Amino acid sequence: MHEAASGLRPMEYHTAKPLQQFKAQSHHLGALGSLLNATGEMREGMTTLAKLTKQLDEDRQAEAKLIGKVYDAFDLLEG
């Protein structure tokens, strides 16, 4: 047992640096999670903007048709 314990003691020396690096990198996981969350929110925002832009274009087209009909009606009245 004494020999096994003596053999395990140097392991701490070999695992200290990787453990420290692992702990340091684990803080980045929070930042990564925040970035992933922000990416999802950005995706939703872009989808919403695309829908609004499409609706705006459809509204503009409808207004252009209405203006054309009003113009035609005035043209008939003048003619």
C-alpha positions as CSV (number, residue, x, y, z in Angstrom):
1,M,0.0,0.0,0.0
2,H,2.8,2.3,0.9
3,E,4.4,1.7,-2.5
4,A,1.1,2.4,-4.3
5,A,0.6,5.6,-2.4
6,S,4.1,6.7,-3.2
7,G,3.5,6.0,-6.8
8,L,0.3,8.0,-6.8
9,R,1.7,11.1,-5.1
10,P,3.5,12.3,-8.3
11,M,0.3,12.1,-10.2
12,E,-0.9,15.3,-8.5
13,Y,2.1,17.1,-10.1
14,H,1.1,15.8,-13.6
15,T,-2.6,16.6,-13.2
16,A,-2.4,20.0,-11.6
17,K,-1.7,21.9,-14.8
18,P,-4.5,20.2,-16.8
19,L,-6.9,20.6,-13.9
20,Q,-6.1,24.3,-13.7
21,Q,-6.5,24.7,-17.5
22,F,-9.8,22.8,-17.3
23,K,-11.1,25.1,-14.6
24,A,-10.0,28.2,-16.5
25,Q,-11.7,26.9,-19.7
26,S,-14.9,26.1,-17.8
27,H,-15.5,29.8,-17.3
28,H,-15.6,30.2,-21.0
29,L,-18.5,27.8,-21.2
30,G,-20.7,30.4,-19.7
31,A,-19.6,32.9,-22.4
32,L,-20.2,30.2,-25.0
33,G,-23.7,29.6,-23.7
34,S,-24.3,33.3,-23.8
35,L,-23.1,33.5,-27.4
36,L,-25.3,30.5,-28.4
37,N,-28.3,32.1,-26.7
38,A,-27.5,35.4,-28.4
39,T,-27.2,33.6,-31.8
40,G,-30.7,32.1,-31.3
41,E,-32.1,35.5,-30.4
42,M,-30.4,37.1,-33.5
43,R,-31.8,34.3,-35.7
44,E,-35.3,35.0,-34.3
45,G,-34.8,38.7,-34.8
46,M,-33.7,38.2,-38.4
47,T,-36.7,36.0,-39.1
48,T,-39.0,38.6,-37.7
49,L,-37.3,41.3,-39.8
50,A,-37.7,39.2,-42.9
51,K,-41.4,38.7,-42.2
52,L,-41.9,42.4,-41.5
53,T,-40.0,43.3,-44.7
54,K,-42.1,40.9,-46.7
55,Q,-45.3,42.4,-45.2
56,L,-44.1,45.9,-45.9
57,D,-43.4,45.0,-49.5
58,E,-46.9,43.5,-49.9
59,D,-48.4,46.6,-48.3
60,R,-46.4,48.8,-50.7
61,Q,-47.6,46.8,-53.7
62,A,-51.2,47.0,-52.5
63,E,-50.9,50.8,-52.1
64,A,-49.3,51.1,-55.6
65,K,-52.2,49.1,-57.1
66,L,-54.7,51.3,-55.2
67,I,-53.0,54.5,-56.4
68,G,-53.1,53.1,-60.0
69,K,-56.8,52.5,-59.7
70,V,-57.4,56.0,-58.3
71,Y,-55.4,57.4,-61.1
72,D,-57.4,55.4,-63.7
73,A,-60.7,56.6,-62.0
74,F,-59.6,60.3,-62.3
75,D,-58.5,59.7,-65.8
76,L,-62.0,58.4,-66.7
77,L,-63.6,61.4,-65.0
78,E,-61.5,63.8,-66.9
79,G,-61.8,62.0,-70.2
